[in-house]
Amino acid sequence: MKFKFKFNPNKKRYREDLVQGPIYDTYENYDESKPSIDYAVLPEREKETAPILETRGVGIDFGGLTAVDEFTITVGPTEIAGIIGPNGAGKTTIFNLLTKVYQPTRGTFFFDGQDTRGLNTTKMSELGVARTFQNIRLFDKLTVEENVKAAMHREINYGLLSGLIHGPKYRRQEKEAHEKALQLLSIFDMQDMANYRAGSLPYGAQRRLEIVRALATEPKLLLLDEPAAGMNPSETAELMNNIRKIRDTFRIAIILIEHDMSLVMNVCEDIAVLNFGRVIAKGTPKEIQSNPAVIEAYLGKKKEAK
């Protein structure tokens, strides 16, 4: 059965008609260019709220290789979602698609109700998508605070002359940026490291700084690519608490790619599992843990005894 969905642009809410089946205004007026919604992968508290992200049949080919195919998920505006899968499954490629580092070969995705076809990386950042990277990408020779302030470039617009003479606008905006940077660093208790050179920080602290820098862009959706990589168990436990804290404080959605299953299962509300570029399962952590397709993808198919 093909589901159709109704979207009310005035209230930004979706409705499911349980008697007639999900509808989009009327069946005849269904428009594939507008967002739909997959109720199966939204937390209960957000089922009546327009999603921040909806991907629809997104795929990308590199030559004759299909890296991602038919990637379809829905993420609520304050949801913590996870994307997991074996190495080479296409997880980071999906983040590159969502940030428009790569343009999809087919399909599209909607961000905050807007079709993103034709948009570039800069525009996605302006719309409110921020990310961290699997391989840390900090400005090593800048200070911790300077790294955070570098992400505030849209807010700092005092101009060359004001910057040269340190005019009133320059002083005001620099003071505001300094205060904001320290406030963001305090999330990870890093405010005392503000004047340290970023490249001198321990690995775990560099990971945390990347998250702070991403938050400085004031995103609506934060993409975390293996945020716990290189962290010890106590740092990972602290990260888990901080991911929830970030969601609750900033009221944003978070999608994370992670191999630490303890972190994923304890912090994510819904999970999509990739294998060879395709989603093989979606659901809650409990559902994913007992899904036969997921178990096979990670552990291999058990051979039957002869």
C-alpha positions as CSV (number, residue, x, y, z in Angstrom):
1,M,0.0,0.0,0.0
2,K,1.3,3.4,-1.0
3,F,1.0,6.0,1.8
4,K,0.1,9.6,1.0
5,F,0.5,12.4,3.5
6,K,-1.2,15.6,4.2
7,F,0.8,18.8,4.9
8,N,-0.8,21.9,6.3
9,P,1.7,24.8,5.4
10,N,0.0,27.2,7.8
11,K,0.5,25.1,10.9
12,K,3.5,23.2,9.6
13,R,1.9,19.9,10.7
14,Y,1.3,16.6,9.1
15,R,-1.8,14.5,9.7
16,E,-2.5,10.8,9.1
17,D,-6.1,9.7,8.4
18,L,-6.3,6.3,10.1
19,V,-9.6,5.4,8.3
20,Q,-8.8,6.3,4.7
21,G,-5.1,5.9,5.1
22,P,-2.6,8.7,5.0
23,I,-3.5,11.4,2.5
24,Y,-2.0,14.5,1.0
25,D,-4.8,17.1,0.8
26,T,-6.6,14.8,-1.6
27,Y,-5.2,11.8,-3.3
28,E,-5.4,13.5,-6.7
29,N,-3.4,16.5,-5.4
30,Y,-0.5,14.5,-4.1
31,D,2.7,16.3,-5.1
32,E,6.0,14.4,-5.0
33,S,7.9,17.7,-5.0
34,K,6.6,18.4,-1.5
35,P,7.6,16.8,1.8
36,S,6.0,13.6,3.0
37,I,6.7,11.9,6.3
38,D,7.6,8.4,7.5
39,Y,5.8,8.1,10.8
40,A,7.7,4.9,11.5
41,V,11.0,6.7,12.3
42,L,9.9,9.7,14.3
43,P,9.8,9.8,18.1
44,E,6.2,9.7,19.5
45,R,6.5,13.3,20.7
46,E,7.2,14.6,17.2
47,K,4.7,12.7,15.1
48,E,2.5,15.8,14.7
49,T,5.4,18.1,13.9
50,A,7.0,18.9,10.6
51,P,10.4,17.2,10.3
52,I,13.5,19.1,10.0
53,L,14.9,16.6,7.5
54,E,13.3,14.2,5.0
55,T,15.3,12.4,2.4
56,R,13.5,10.8,-0.4
57,G,15.2,8.1,-2.6
58,V,18.6,9.8,-2.4
59,G,21.4,8.0,-4.2
60,I,24.8,8.7,-5.7
61,D,27.0,6.8,-8.1
62,F,30.7,7.2,-8.6
63,G,31.3,5.9,-12.1
64,G,29.9,2.4,-12.2
65,L,29.8,2.1,-8.3
66,T,26.6,2.8,-6.5
67,A,27.7,4.2,-3.1
68,V,24.3,5.1,-1.7
69,D,20.9,4.0,-3.1
70,E,17.3,4.8,-2.1
71,F,18.3,6.5,1.2
72,T,15.0,7.6,2.8
73,I,14.7,8.8,6.4
74,T,12.8,11.3,8.4
75,V,14.3,13.3,11.3
76,G,12.2,15.3,13.7
77,P,13.2,18.9,14.8
78,T,14.6,17.8,18.2
79,E,15.4,14.2,17.5
80,I,18.7,12.4,18.1
81,A,19.0,9.9,15.3
82,G,21.8,7.5,14.4
83,I,23.2,6.0,11.2
84,I,25.1,2.8,11.7
85,G,26.5,0.1,9.5
86,P,29.7,-1.8,8.7
87,N,32.8,0.0,7.3
88,G,32.2,1.1,3.8
89,A,28.5,1.1,4.0
90,G,28.2,4.7,2.8
91,K,27.6,6.5,6.1
92,T,30.0,9.4,5.6
93,T,28.9,9.7,2.0
94,I,25.4,10.4,3.3
95,F,26.8,13.3,5.4
96,N,28.5,14.6,2.3
97,L,25.2,14.4,0.5
98,L,23.3,16.2,3.2
99,T,25.9,19.0,3.3
100,K,26.1,19.1,-0.5
101,V,29.8,18.2,-0.7
102,Y,28.3,15.7,-3.2
103,Q,25.2,16.4,-5.3
104,P,22.9,13.4,-5.4
105,T,22.8,11.4,-8.6
106,R,19.0,10.8,-7.9
107,G,16.4,11.7,-5.4
108,T,16.3,14.8,-3.2
109,F,15.9,15.8,0.4
110,F,13.9,18.5,2.1
111,F,15.4,20.6,4.9
112,D,13.0,22.5,7.1
113,G,10.4,22.1,4.4
114,Q,12.6,23.3,1.5
115,D,13.6,21.2,-1.4
116,T,17.4,21.3,-1.5
117,R,17.9,20.5,-5.2
118,G,20.5,22.8,-6.7
119,L,21.8,24.1,-3.4
120,N,25.5,24.2,-2.5
121,T,27.5,23.7,0.7
122,T,27.4,27.4,1.6
123,K,23.6,27.5,1.3
124,M,23.1,24.4,3.4
125,S,25.2,26.0,6.1
126,E,23.1,29.2,5.9
127,L,19.9,27.1,6.1
128,G,21.2,25.5,9.4
129,V,23.1,22.3,8.7
130,A,26.5,21.9,10.5
131,R,28.8,19.0,10.8
132,T,31.9,17.5,12.3
133,F,34.3,15.2,10.4
134,Q,35.6,11.7,10.8
135,N,39.1,13.1,10.5
136,I,39.4,16.2,12.7
137,R,39.6,19.5,10.6
138,L,40.6,22.3,13.0
139,F,42.7,25.3,12.3
140,D,45.6,23.9,14.3
141,K,47.7,27.1,14.6
142,L,44.7,29.2,15.8
143,T,43.6,29.3,19.4
144,V,40.6,27.4,20.6
145,E,38.6,30.6,20.8
146,E,39.7,31.7,17.3
147,N,38.5,28.3,16.0
148,V,35.0,28.9,17.5
149,K,34.9,32.5,16.3
150,A,35.8,31.5,12.8
151,A,32.4,29.9,12.6
152,M,30.6,33.1,13.5
153,H,31.6,34.9,10.2
154,R,28.0,35.6,9.3
155,E,27.5,37.6,12.6
156,I,30.8,39.5,12.4
157,N,30.4,42.2,9.7
158,Y,32.2,45.3,11.0
159,G,34.1,45.8,7.8
160,L,37.8,46.3,7.0
161,L,38.1,50.0,8.1
162,S,36.5,49.4,11.4
163,G,38.7,46.4,11.9
164,L,41.8,48.3,11.1
165,I,41.1,51.2,13.5
166,H,39.2,49.1,16.1
167,G,36.2,51.3,15.8
168,P,33.0,51.0,18.0
169,K,31.3,48.4,15.8
170,Y,34.5,46.3,15.8
171,R,34.8,46.4,19.6
172,R,31.1,45.6,20.2
173,Q,31.0,42.7,17.8
174,E,34.3,41.2,19.0
175,K,33.1,41.5,22.6
176,E,29.9,39.7,21.7
177,A,31.8,37.0,19.8
178,H,34.2,36.5,22.7
179,E,31.3,36.0,25.1
180,K,29.5,33.6,22.8
181,A,32.6,31.6,22.2
182,L,33.3,31.2,26.0
183,Q,29.6,30.3,26.6
184,L,29.8,27.6,23.9
185,L,33.1,26.2,25.2
186,S,31.6,26.0,28.7
187,I,29.3,23.2,27.4
188,F,32.4,20.9,27.5
189,D,34.2,22.8,30.3
190,M,36.7,24.1,27.8
191,Q,36.5,27.8,28.6
192,D,39.8,27.8,30.4
193,M,41.4,26.4,27.2
194,A,40.3,29.4,25.1
195,N,43.8,30.7,24.5
196,Y,45.4,27.3,23.9
197,R,46.6,26.5,20.4
198,A,44.0,24.1,18.9
199,G,46.7,21.7,17.6
200,S,48.2,21.3,21.0
201,L,45.0,19.9,22.5
202,P,44.6,16.2,23.4
203,Y,42.7,14.2,20.8
204,G,39.4,14.0,22.8
205,A,39.5,17.8,23.4
206,Q,40.0,18.4,19.7
207,R,36.9,16.3,19.0
208,R,34.9,18.4,21.5
209,L,36.2,21.6,20.0
210,E,34.9,20.5,16.6
211,I,31.4,20.1,18.0
212,V,31.6,23.5,19.7
213,R,32.7,25.1,16.4
214,A,29.8,23.5,14.6
215,L,27.4,24.8,17.2
216,A,28.8,28.4,16.7
217,T,27.0,28.4,13.3
218,E,23.6,28.1,15.2
219,P,22.5,25.0,13.3
220,K,19.0,23.5,13.2
221,L,20.6,20.1,12.4
222,L,24.0,18.9,13.7
223,L,25.7,16.0,12.0
224,L,28.3,14.2,14.1
225,D,30.7,11.9,12.2
226,E,32.1,9.4,14.8
227,P,32.2,11.9,17.6
228,A,33.5,9.3,20.1
229,A,36.4,8.1,18.0
230,G,39.6,8.0,20.0
231,M,37.8,8.7,23.3
232,N,38.2,6.6,26.4
233,P,35.1,5.2,28.2
234,S,34.7,8.1,30.6
235,E,35.0,10.6,27.8
236,T,32.4,8.7,25.8
237,A,30.0,8.7,28.8
238,E,30.5,12.4,29.1
239,L,29.9,12.9,25.4
240,M,26.7,11.0,25.7
241,N,25.4,13.3,28.3
242,N,26.6,16.3,26.4
243,I,24.8,15.2,23.2
244,R,21.5,15.2,25.1
245,K,22.4,18.5,26.7
246,I,23.1,20.1,23.3
247,R,19.8,18.9,22.0
248,D,17.8,20.1,25.0
249,T,19.6,23.4,25.3
250,F,19.6,24.4,21.6
251,R,16.4,22.6,20.6
252,I,18.0,21.1,17.5
253,A,18.1,17.8,15.8
254,I,21.3,15.6,15.8
255,I,22.3,12.8,13.5
256,L,25.3,10.8,14.5
257,I,27.4,8.2,12.8
258,E,29.1,6.0,15.3
259,H,30.7,2.6,15.8
260,D,30.4,2.7,19.5
261,M,27.2,0.7,19.9
262,S,26.8,1.6,23.6
263,L,26.7,5.3,22.7
264,V,24.3,4.8,19.8
265,M,21.9,2.6,21.7
266,N,21.8,4.8,24.8
267,V,21.5,8.2,23.1
268,C,19.7,7.7,19.8
269,E,15.9,7.7,19.7
270,D,15.8,6.2,16.2
271,I,18.4,4.4,14.1
272,A,18.9,3.7,10.4
273,V,21.1,0.8,9.5
274,L,23.1,0.9,6.2
275,N,24.6,-2.0,4.3
276,F,26.2,-1.6,0.9
277,G,24.7,1.9,0.6
278,R,21.1,0.8,1.3
279,V,19.0,1.1,4.4
280,I,18.2,-2.4,5.6
281,A,16.4,-1.4,8.9
282,K,15.0,1.6,10.7
283,G,13.6,1.8,14.2
284,T,14.2,2.3,17.8
285,P,17.4,0.9,19.5
286,K,15.4,-2.0,20.9
287,E,14.0,-2.9,17.5
288,I,17.4,-2.6,15.8
289,Q,19.2,-4.8,18.3
290,S,16.8,-7.7,17.6
291,N,16.5,-7.2,13.8
292,P,17.8,-10.3,11.9
293,A,19.0,-8.3,8.9
294,V,21.1,-6.1,11.2
295,I,22.6,-9.0,13.0
296,E,23.5,-10.7,9.7
297,A,25.1,-7.5,8.3
298,Y,27.3,-7.1,11.4
299,L,28.0,-10.8,12.2
300,G,27.4,-12.6,9.0
301,K,24.9,-15.3,8.2
302,K,25.2,-18.3,10.4
303,K,25.9,-21.5,8.5
304,E,23.5,-24.3,8.9
305,A,24.9,-27.5,10.3
306,K,25.0,-30.4,7.9
